[in-house]
Amino acid sequence: PPWDLPRLRFVAVGVAIPVPFDPNSKEPVYILEESLPKPFFKFLSNNSLDVAPRLNLTCRKIAEFLRFTQHWEFLMTHGRCIIADHQGTLTILTDPQLITREEAARHWSRGNITTILERFTELHVCNEWCDFFGI
């Protein structure tokens, strides 16, 4: 590999539902997320395929690896979706955004910027990881 493989995972989450639960009530349902240690970094956004500016070398290497994973996701889903908006710590990612084709966009939030996926082959810049894996 170009450098050590980053050890990343998405944050652990859970759902808290009041007991007894009444599906007709306006009582809230909560999404719980593990607490993340600082510092917090933005590696890739949801409105560009570029690595976030001003990252230190360690973060830049993680961002380049994540950019490769977007290329792999694009290929494995036959251009249907990629994960974007990578942010978190050096080991734990949180609050990702799924980017889909326009026909699936209604299932996801406003952060699903479909033009990123539509222009993926034009916008993505392969890196050492893409080369290493032959994609």
Secondary structure as UniProt FT lines:
FT   STRAND          9..10
FT   STRAND          13..16
FT   TURN            23..24
FT   STRAND          30..33
FT   STRAND          41..42
FT   TURN            53..54
FT   HELIX           57..76
FT   TURN            77..79
FT   STRAND          81..84
FT   STRAND          87..88
FT   STRAND          92..94
FT   STRAND          97..100
FT   HELIX           102..107
FT   TURN            110..111
FT   HELIX           114..118
FT   HELIX           120..123
FT   HELIX           128..132
FT   TURN            133..134
//
